[in-house]
Amino acid sequence: MTTGQPEGGSAGGPTVLRMLLGAHLRRLREAEGVSRETAGWEIRASESKISRMELGRVSFKERDVADLLTLYGLADDQERADLLSLARDANTPGWWHRDGDILPSWFQSYLGLEAAAALIRTYEIQFIPGLLQTADYARSVIVLGHGKASDEEVERRVGLRMKRQQVLSRKDPPQLWVVIDEGALKRPIGGPEVMRAQLRALVDATKLPNVRLQVIPFHAGGHAAAGGSFSILRFPDQDLPDVVYVEQMTSALYLDKREDVDYYAAAMERLCVEADKPTRTPEILGRVLREFEAADA
């Protein structure tokens, strides 16, 4: 059992550390045949609190973890010390914590998952994915969604999005596999000049060894994920399940049940088959870029 931080250090912040600790606590509880209700009673909490802890969706009190480890009969002093250390690390804020006033808690959780993922597969129907946006394009998207925000807040949000992108250029970066609808390439977010720069940036992104970009052309008609955008994240630690992230206007869904993940994974596989091959992507981007240049001539 590995109780240390995910590969790449604490890049994922507390989110993935909580998931790792919660998964190990669940295994210890089940091995001892202890019910969630009994475990909750031990730490003066509810059965649902134990469930949330085991899913990594709440913070951990070191005292609670110590009491649970005693209840579960953990006698290995080193393993106990490792898990208590992990509990402390899991409460360390992520790099985005200082901007928590403009980031909803449900999105902060995603930032932790994104930063710790080994593979990120994304389907986008309306916009260029955030990890591949230019600053000007990001600013235009942010203004669309936060029309009443001050200029200062907009710039803070742009800065956060640009900082997110550092995950792609760090040591041991995740693999990013993007499938994007052709409509997102042709929708003039921010105007022709912004779109031309964005398309050129996408061409550059296709040259990165850890980025694969495919386009679903209009002529493909209906396809497997016509219902909306989603992402699937996979982590380097085998103790962690894949997570499906579906963003909504004021919240997000995080799905990690096997049947849910399998459903979205199958949809993603079909999208990759229906989309043009990655080798054609620079050609497609070049064609759309020429269309914007002609329209602005």
C-alpha atoms as a printed R data frame, in Angstrom:
    type eleno elety resid chain resno       x      y       z
1   ATOM     1    CA   MET     A     1   0.000  0.000   0.000
2   ATOM     2    CA   THR     A     2   1.332  3.449  -0.927
3   ATOM     3    CA   THR     A     3   0.295  6.270   1.379
4   ATOM     4    CA   GLY     A     4   2.560  8.945  -0.070
5   ATOM     5    CA   GLN     A     5   1.536 11.764  -2.337
6   ATOM     6    CA   PRO     A     6   0.669 11.170  -5.972
7   ATOM     7    CA   GLU     A     7   3.408 11.221  -8.586
8   ATOM     8    CA   GLY     A     8   4.665 14.763  -9.041
9   ATOM     9    CA   GLY     A     9   4.431 15.728  -5.362
10  ATOM    10    CA   SER     A    10   1.522 17.669  -3.942
11  ATOM    11    CA   ALA     A    11   0.458 19.125  -7.284
12  ATOM    12    CA   GLY     A    12  -3.060 17.840  -6.782
13  ATOM    13    CA   GLY     A    13  -3.437 19.583  -3.462
14  ATOM    14    CA   PRO     A    14  -5.744 18.001  -0.901
15  ATOM    15    CA   THR     A    15  -8.339 16.481  -3.233
16  ATOM    16    CA   VAL     A    16  -6.500 13.349  -4.325
17  ATOM    17    CA   LEU     A    17  -4.805 12.899  -0.935
18  ATOM    18    CA   ARG     A    18  -8.255 12.777   0.684
19  ATOM    19    CA   MET     A    19  -9.363 10.229  -1.909
20  ATOM    20    CA   LEU     A    20  -6.323  8.041  -1.198
21  ATOM    21    CA   LEU     A    21  -6.799  8.210   2.559
22  ATOM    22    CA   GLY     A    22 -10.547  7.609   2.288
23  ATOM    23    CA   ALA     A    23 -10.020  4.552   0.085
24  ATOM    24    CA   HIS     A    24  -7.569  3.060   2.569
25  ATOM    25    CA   LEU     A    25  -9.878  3.718   5.522
26  ATOM    26    CA   ARG     A    26 -12.692  1.984   3.648
27  ATOM    27    CA   ARG     A    27 -10.526 -1.092   3.020
28  ATOM    28    CA   LEU     A    28  -9.507 -1.264   6.690
29  ATOM    29    CA   ARG     A    29 -13.127 -0.928   7.832
30  ATOM    30    CA   GLU     A    30 -14.397 -3.590   5.455
31  ATOM    31    CA   ALA     A    31 -11.567 -5.975   6.382
32  ATOM    32    CA   GLU     A    32 -12.654 -5.761  10.031
33  ATOM    33    CA   GLY     A    33 -16.344 -6.079   9.198
34  ATOM    34    CA   VAL     A    34 -17.164 -2.739  10.840
35  ATOM    35    CA   SER     A    35 -20.319 -0.972   9.624
36  ATOM    36    CA   ARG     A    36 -20.320  2.699   8.635
37  ATOM    37    CA   GLU     A    37 -22.817  3.318  11.432
38  ATOM    38    CA   THR     A    38 -20.442  1.856  14.043
39  ATOM    39    CA   ALA     A    39 -17.517  3.816  12.621
40  ATOM    40    CA   GLY     A    40 -19.564  7.008  12.723
41  ATOM    41    CA   TRP     A    41 -20.494  6.391  16.355
42  ATOM    42    CA   GLU     A    42 -16.805  6.000  17.212
43  ATOM    43    CA   ILE     A    43 -15.964  9.515  15.997
44  ATOM    44    CA   ARG     A    44 -19.259 11.123  17.099
45  ATOM    45    CA   ALA     A    45 -20.473 11.459  13.525
46  ATOM    46    CA   SER     A    46 -23.098 10.023  11.213
47  ATOM    47    CA   GLU     A    47 -22.951  7.075   8.837
48  ATOM    48    CA   SER     A    48 -23.145  9.540   5.922
49  ATOM    49    CA   LYS     A    49 -20.081 11.378   7.292
50  ATOM    50    CA   ILE     A    50 -18.097  8.122   7.132
51  ATOM    51    CA   SER     A    51 -19.291  7.625   3.565
52  ATOM    52    CA   ARG     A    52 -18.143 11.135   2.587
53  ATOM    53    CA   MET     A    53 -14.784 10.576   4.296
54  ATOM    54    CA   GLU     A    54 -14.235  7.319   2.426
55  ATOM    55    CA   LEU     A    55 -15.002  9.061  -0.865
56  ATOM    56    CA   GLY     A    56 -12.544 11.849  -0.021
57  ATOM    57    CA   ARG     A    57 -15.230 14.529  -0.158
58  ATOM    58    CA   VAL     A    58 -14.641 16.118   3.245
59  ATOM    59    CA   SER     A    59 -11.578 17.188   5.181
60  ATOM    60    CA   PHE     A    60 -10.129 14.900   7.862
61  ATOM    61    CA   LYS     A    61  -9.507 15.591  11.529
62  ATOM    62    CA   GLU     A    62  -6.356 13.814  12.627
63  ATOM    63    CA   ARG     A    63  -8.056 12.751  15.858
64  ATOM    64    CA   ASP     A    64 -10.905 11.126  13.915
65  ATOM    65    CA   VAL     A    65  -8.478  9.216  11.706
66  ATOM    66    CA   ALA     A    66  -6.549  8.027  14.781
67  ATOM    67    CA   ASP     A    67  -9.761  6.829  16.461
68  ATOM    68    CA   LEU     A    68 -10.858  4.975  13.304
69  ATOM    69    CA   LEU     A    69  -7.470  3.287  12.910
70  ATOM    70    CA   THR     A    70  -7.744  2.062  16.512
71  ATOM    71    CA   LEU     A    71 -11.288  0.813  15.890
72  ATOM    72    CA   TYR     A    72 -10.097 -1.021  12.774
73  ATOM    73    CA   GLY     A    73  -7.319 -2.720  14.755
74  ATOM    74    CA   LEU     A    74  -4.379 -1.274  12.829
75  ATOM    75    CA   ALA     A    75  -1.330 -2.486  14.789
76  ATOM    76    CA   ASP     A    76   1.434 -1.525  12.352
77  ATOM    77    CA   ASP     A    77   3.004  1.590  13.893
78  ATOM    78    CA   GLN     A    78   4.647  2.706  10.631
79  ATOM    79    CA   GLU     A    79   1.459  2.355   8.585
80  ATOM    80    CA   ARG     A    80  -0.453  4.218  11.283
81  ATOM    81    CA   ALA     A    81   2.115  7.037  11.235
82  ATOM    82    CA   ASP     A    82   1.980  7.183   7.414
83  ATOM    83    CA   LEU     A    83  -1.814  7.467   7.398
84  ATOM    84    CA   LEU     A    84  -1.843 10.168  10.079
85  ATOM    85    CA   SER     A    85   0.773 12.075   8.086
86  ATOM    86    CA   LEU     A    86  -1.402 11.709   5.003
87  ATOM    87    CA   ALA     A    87  -4.343 13.104   6.996
88  ATOM    88    CA   ARG     A    88  -2.283 16.196   7.816
89  ATOM    89    CA   ASP     A    89  -1.146 16.611   4.205
90  ATOM    90    CA   ALA     A    90  -4.732 16.206   2.971
91  ATOM    91    CA   ASN     A    91  -5.661 19.405   4.795
92  ATOM    92    CA   THR     A    92  -2.982 21.462   3.035
93  ATOM    93    CA   PRO     A    93  -4.661 23.994   0.728
94  ATOM    94    CA   GLY     A    94  -4.094 23.757  -3.034
95  ATOM    95    CA   TRP     A    95  -2.412 26.558  -4.995
96  ATOM    96    CA   TRP     A    96  -5.848 27.959  -5.871
97  ATOM    97    CA   HIS     A    97  -6.869 28.407  -2.207
98  ATOM    98    CA   ARG     A    98  -6.059 32.129  -2.129
99  ATOM    99    CA   ASP     A    99  -8.609 32.671  -4.896
100 ATOM   100    CA   GLY     A   100 -11.318 30.710  -3.134
101 ATOM   101    CA   ASP     A   101 -13.512 33.816  -3.023
102 ATOM   102    CA   ILE     A   102 -14.067 33.606  -6.801
103 ATOM   103    CA   LEU     A   103 -13.943 29.824  -7.187
104 ATOM   104    CA   PRO     A   104 -16.922 27.703  -6.131
105 ATOM   105    CA   SER     A   105 -16.013 24.731  -3.945
106 ATOM   106    CA   TRP     A   106 -17.212 22.254  -6.587
107 ATOM   107    CA   PHE     A   107 -14.689 23.633  -9.086
108 ATOM   108    CA   GLN     A   108 -11.857 23.699  -6.548
109 ATOM   109    CA   SER     A   109 -12.347 19.946  -6.249
110 ATOM   110    CA   TYR     A   110 -11.912 19.616 -10.003
111 ATOM   111    CA   LEU     A   111  -8.670 21.609  -9.954
112 ATOM   112    CA   GLY     A   112  -7.255 19.102  -7.486
113 ATOM   113    CA   LEU     A   113  -8.264 16.175  -9.682
114 ATOM   114    CA   GLU     A   114  -6.949 17.829 -12.841
115 ATOM   115    CA   ALA     A   115  -3.582 18.617 -11.274
116 ATOM   116    CA   ALA     A   116  -3.114 15.021 -10.068
117 ATOM   117    CA   ALA     A   117  -4.401 13.181 -13.158
118 ATOM   118    CA   ALA     A   118  -2.177 11.051 -15.350
119 ATOM   119    CA   LEU     A   119  -4.672 11.100 -18.238
120 ATOM   120    CA   ILE     A   120  -7.367 13.686 -18.987
121 ATOM   121    CA   ARG     A   121  -9.857 12.887 -21.741
122 ATOM   122    CA   THR     A   122 -12.189 15.746 -22.632
123 ATOM   123    CA   TYR     A   123 -15.070 16.244 -25.044
124 ATOM   124    CA   GLU     A   124 -16.048 19.869 -25.677
125 ATOM   125    CA   ILE     A   125 -19.010 21.015 -27.718
126 ATOM   126    CA   GLN     A   126 -19.103 24.803 -27.300
127 ATOM   127    CA   PHE     A   127 -15.713 26.220 -26.294
128 ATOM   128    CA   ILE     A   128 -12.024 25.447 -26.654
129 ATOM   129    CA   PRO     A   129 -11.100 23.457 -23.498
130 ATOM   130    CA   GLY     A   130  -9.717 25.603 -20.690
131 ATOM   131    CA   LEU     A   131  -6.313 23.891 -20.720
132 ATOM   132    CA   LEU     A   132  -5.803 25.001 -24.339
133 ATOM   133    CA   GLN     A   133  -7.278 28.510 -24.271
134 ATOM   134    CA   THR     A   134  -5.275 31.657 -24.975
135 ATOM   135    CA   ALA     A   135  -5.579 34.472 -22.439
136 ATOM   136    CA   ASP     A   136  -7.687 36.616 -24.803
137 ATOM   137    CA   TYR     A   137 -10.016 33.731 -25.635
138 ATOM   138    CA   ALA     A   138 -10.314 32.825 -21.938
139 ATOM   139    CA   ARG     A   139 -11.126 36.439 -21.105
140 ATOM   140    CA   SER     A   140 -13.935 36.459 -23.676
141 ATOM   141    CA   VAL     A   141 -15.390 33.198 -22.323
142 ATOM   142    CA   ILE     A   142 -15.180 34.439 -18.738
143 ATOM   143    CA   VAL     A   143 -16.977 37.691 -19.582
144 ATOM   144    CA   LEU     A   144 -19.763 35.632 -21.178
145 ATOM   145    CA   GLY     A   145 -20.253 33.657 -17.984
146 ATOM   146    CA   HIS     A   146 -19.564 36.441 -15.484
147 ATOM   147    CA   GLY     A   147 -20.962 39.552 -17.130
148 ATOM   148    CA   LYS     A   148 -21.299 41.439 -13.829
149 ATOM   149    CA   ALA     A   149 -17.743 40.730 -12.666
150 ATOM   150    CA   SER     A   150 -15.360 43.662 -12.250
151 ATOM   151    CA   ASP     A   151 -12.371 44.008 -14.553
152 ATOM   152    CA   GLU     A   152 -10.131 42.991 -11.637
153 ATOM   153    CA   GLU     A   153 -12.092 39.788 -11.033
154 ATOM   154    CA   VAL     A   154 -12.080 38.929 -14.731
155 ATOM   155    CA   GLU     A   155  -8.295 39.290 -14.834
156 ATOM   156    CA   ARG     A   156  -7.924 37.127 -11.718
157 ATOM   157    CA   ARG     A   157 -10.004 34.431 -13.394
158 ATOM   158    CA   VAL     A   158  -7.909 34.673 -16.555
159 ATOM   159    CA   GLY     A   159  -4.752 34.363 -14.464
160 ATOM   160    CA   LEU     A   160  -6.115 31.261 -12.749
161 ATOM   161    CA   ARG     A   161  -6.895 29.644 -16.085
162 ATOM   162    CA   MET     A   162  -3.416 30.375 -17.372
163 ATOM   163    CA   LYS     A   163  -1.889 28.935 -14.198
164 ATOM   164    CA   ARG     A   164  -3.959 25.760 -14.660
165 ATOM   165    CA   GLN     A   165  -2.260 25.249 -18.007
166 ATOM   166    CA   GLN     A   166   1.136 24.874 -16.333
167 ATOM   167    CA   VAL     A   167   0.127 21.274 -15.612
168 ATOM   168    CA   LEU     A   168   0.808 20.471 -19.291
169 ATOM   169    CA   SER     A   169   4.415 21.680 -19.200
170 ATOM   170    CA   ARG     A   170   5.501 20.477 -15.766
171 ATOM   171    CA   LYS     A   171   7.805 17.523 -15.208
172 ATOM   172    CA   ASP     A   172   5.847 14.298 -15.846
173 ATOM   173    CA   PRO     A   173   2.755 16.068 -17.261
174 ATOM   174    CA   PRO     A   174  -0.586 14.333 -17.799
175 ATOM   175    CA   GLN     A   175  -1.649 13.077 -21.196
176 ATOM   176    CA   LEU     A   176  -4.406 15.315 -22.573
177 ATOM   177    CA   TRP     A   177  -6.735 13.796 -25.174
178 ATOM   178    CA   VAL     A   178  -9.278 16.302 -26.478
179 ATOM   179    CA   VAL     A   179 -12.182 15.691 -28.825
180 ATOM   180    CA   ILE     A   180 -13.771 18.962 -29.887
181 ATOM   181    CA   ASP     A   181 -16.841 19.692 -31.968
182 ATOM   182    CA   GLU     A   182 -16.139 21.613 -35.176
183 ATOM   183    CA   GLY     A   183 -18.667 24.215 -34.061
184 ATOM   184    CA   ALA     A   184 -16.399 25.269 -31.193
185 ATOM   185    CA   LEU     A   185 -13.664 26.059 -33.730
186 ATOM   186    CA   LYS     A   186 -15.949 28.220 -35.843
187 ATOM   187    CA   ARG     A   187 -17.784 30.073 -33.077
188 ATOM   188    CA   PRO     A   188 -16.125 33.548 -33.106
189 ATOM   189    CA   ILE     A   189 -15.605 33.962 -29.362
190 ATOM   190    CA   GLY     A   190 -13.963 37.351 -28.819
191 ATOM   191    CA   GLY     A   191 -14.053 38.182 -32.533
192 ATOM   192    CA   PRO     A   192 -11.973 37.100 -35.558
193 ATOM   193    CA   GLU     A   193  -8.620 38.327 -34.240
194 ATOM   194    CA   VAL     A   194  -8.975 36.442 -30.968
195 ATOM   195    CA   MET     A   195 -10.079 33.322 -32.817
196 ATOM   196    CA   ARG     A   196  -7.167 33.442 -35.245
197 ATOM   197    CA   ALA     A   197  -4.712 33.573 -32.347
198 ATOM   198    CA   GLN     A   198  -6.594 30.772 -30.603
199 ATOM   199    CA   LEU     A   199  -6.500 28.539 -33.677
200 ATOM   200    CA   ARG     A   200  -2.771 29.124 -34.076
201 ATOM   201    CA   ALA     A   201  -2.311 28.185 -30.422
202 ATOM   202    CA   LEU     A   202  -4.197 24.942 -31.055
203 ATOM   203    CA   VAL     A   203  -1.900 24.158 -33.981
204 ATOM   204    CA   ASP     A   204   1.061 24.620 -31.619
205 ATOM   205    CA   ALA     A   205  -0.637 22.403 -29.011
206 ATOM   206    CA   THR     A   206  -0.891 19.523 -31.497
207 ATOM   207    CA   LYS     A   207   2.912 19.463 -31.602
208 ATOM   208    CA   LEU     A   208   3.177 18.705 -27.869
209 ATOM   209    CA   PRO     A   209   4.000 15.047 -27.182
210 ATOM   210    CA   ASN     A   210   1.414 14.802 -24.373
211 ATOM   211    CA   VAL     A   211  -1.499 16.409 -26.266
212 ATOM   212    CA   ARG     A   212  -3.791 14.681 -28.762
213 ATOM   213    CA   LEU     A   213  -6.524 16.731 -30.418
214 ATOM   214    CA   GLN     A   214  -9.342 15.434 -32.619
215 ATOM   215    CA   VAL     A   215 -12.222 17.260 -34.292
216 ATOM   216    CA   ILE     A   216 -15.778 15.979 -34.751
217 ATOM   217    CA   PRO     A   217 -16.734 17.378 -38.197
218 ATOM   218    CA   PHE     A   218 -20.196 18.684 -39.009
219 ATOM   219    CA   HIS     A   219 -20.691 15.950 -41.583
220 ATOM   220    CA   ALA     A   220 -20.483 13.319 -38.816
221 ATOM   221    CA   GLY     A   221 -24.080 14.222 -37.942
222 ATOM   222    CA   GLY     A   222 -25.320 13.016 -34.555
223 ATOM   223    CA   HIS     A   223 -22.817 11.276 -32.313
224 ATOM   224    CA   ALA     A   224 -22.331  9.466 -29.028
225 ATOM   225    CA   ALA     A   225 -22.053 12.514 -26.741
226 ATOM   226    CA   ALA     A   226 -24.486 14.956 -28.314
227 ATOM   227    CA   GLY     A   227 -25.877 15.625 -24.822
228 ATOM   228    CA   GLY     A   228 -22.977 17.783 -23.687
229 ATOM   229    CA   SER     A   229 -19.354 18.181 -22.679
230 ATOM   230    CA   PHE     A   230 -17.580 15.998 -20.115
231 ATOM   231    CA   SER     A   231 -14.141 14.927 -18.946
232 ATOM   232    CA   ILE     A   232 -12.750 11.621 -17.697
233 ATOM   233    CA   LEU     A   233  -9.741 11.725 -15.393
234 ATOM   234    CA   ARG     A   234  -7.416  8.814 -14.610
235 ATOM   235    CA   PHE     A   235  -4.825  8.862 -11.830
236 ATOM   236    CA   PRO     A   236  -1.393  7.250 -11.438
237 ATOM   237    CA   ASP     A   237  -2.376  5.515  -8.189
238 ATOM   238    CA   GLN     A   238  -4.276  2.293  -8.836
239 ATOM   239    CA   ASP     A   239  -6.242  2.767  -5.606
240 ATOM   240    CA   LEU     A   240  -8.134  5.628  -7.213
241 ATOM   241    CA   PRO     A   241 -11.004  5.061  -9.652
242 ATOM   242    CA   ASP     A   242 -11.450  7.076 -12.829
243 ATOM   243    CA   VAL     A   243 -13.667 10.111 -12.281
244 ATOM   244    CA   VAL     A   244 -16.136 11.597 -14.773
245 ATOM   245    CA   TYR     A   245 -16.614 15.358 -14.464
246 ATOM   246    CA   VAL     A   246 -19.723 16.986 -15.936
247 ATOM   247    CA   GLU     A   247 -19.894 20.741 -15.411
248 ATOM   248    CA   GLN     A   248 -23.248 22.505 -15.136
249 ATOM   249    CA   MET     A   249 -24.049 26.202 -14.897
250 ATOM   250    CA   THR     A   250 -23.966 26.425 -11.090
251 ATOM   251    CA   SER     A   251 -22.589 23.038 -10.035
252 ATOM   252    CA   ALA     A   252 -20.893 19.904 -11.312
253 ATOM   253    CA   LEU     A   253 -21.316 16.135 -11.228
254 ATOM   254    CA   TYR     A   254 -18.488 13.866 -10.125
255 ATOM   255    CA   LEU     A   255 -19.145 10.255 -11.105
256 ATOM   256    CA   ASP     A   256 -16.904  7.401  -9.993
257 ATOM   257    CA   LYS     A   257 -19.257  4.411  -9.898
258 ATOM   258    CA   ARG     A   258 -18.011  1.761 -12.291
259 ATOM   259    CA   GLU     A   259 -21.193  1.642 -14.390
260 ATOM   260    CA   ASP     A   260 -21.212  5.434 -14.810
261 ATOM   261    CA   VAL     A   261 -17.533  5.609 -15.723
262 ATOM   262    CA   ASP     A   262 -17.922  2.725 -18.171
263 ATOM   263    CA   TYR     A   263 -20.856  4.488 -19.876
264 ATOM   264    CA   TYR     A   264 -18.906  7.702 -20.405
265 ATOM   265    CA   ALA     A   265 -15.737  5.829 -21.365
266 ATOM   266    CA   ALA     A   266 -17.662  3.972 -24.070
267 ATOM   267    CA   ALA     A   267 -19.090  7.278 -25.336
268 ATOM   268    CA   MET     A   268 -15.574  8.750 -25.433
269 ATOM   269    CA   GLU     A   269 -14.284  5.754 -27.373
270 ATOM   270    CA   ARG     A   270 -17.037  6.166 -29.965
271 ATOM   271    CA   LEU     A   271 -16.274  9.880 -30.231
272 ATOM   272    CA   CYS     A   272 -12.617  9.130 -30.940
273 ATOM   273    CA   VAL     A   273 -13.650  6.753 -33.711
274 ATOM   274    CA   GLU     A   274 -16.193  9.162 -35.232
275 ATOM   275    CA   ALA     A   275 -13.814 12.135 -35.099
276 ATOM   276    CA   ASP     A   276 -11.208 12.817 -37.758
277 ATOM   277    CA   LYS     A   277  -7.830 11.254 -37.018
278 ATOM   278    CA   PRO     A   278  -5.387 13.350 -34.940
279 ATOM   279    CA   THR     A   279  -3.021 13.538 -37.919
280 ATOM   280    CA   ARG     A   280  -5.679 15.543 -39.794
281 ATOM   281    CA   THR     A   281  -6.178 18.078 -37.017
282 ATOM   282    CA   PRO     A   282  -3.519 20.613 -38.157
283 ATOM   283    CA   GLU     A   283  -5.067 20.568 -41.638
284 ATOM   284    CA   ILE     A   284  -8.559 21.172 -40.217
285 ATOM   285    CA   LEU     A   285  -7.331 23.989 -37.984
286 ATOM   286    CA   GLY     A   286  -5.541 25.567 -40.948
287 ATOM   287    CA   ARG     A   287  -8.716 25.473 -43.036
288 ATOM   288    CA   VAL     A   288 -10.803 27.119 -40.297
289 ATOM   289    CA   LEU     A   289  -8.055 29.701 -39.749
290 ATOM   290    CA   ARG     A   290  -8.127 30.617 -43.444
291 ATOM   291    CA   GLU     A   291 -11.900 31.028 -43.226
292 ATOM   292    CA   PHE     A   292 -11.492 33.567 -40.396
293 ATOM   293    CA   GLU     A   293  -8.772 35.369 -42.346
294 ATOM   294    CA   ALA     A   294 -10.983 35.533 -45.462
295 ATOM   295    CA   ALA     A   295 -13.972 36.792 -43.472
296 ATOM   296    CA   ASP     A   296 -11.875 39.591 -41.997
297 ATOM   297    CA   ALA     A   297 -10.278 40.585 -45.295
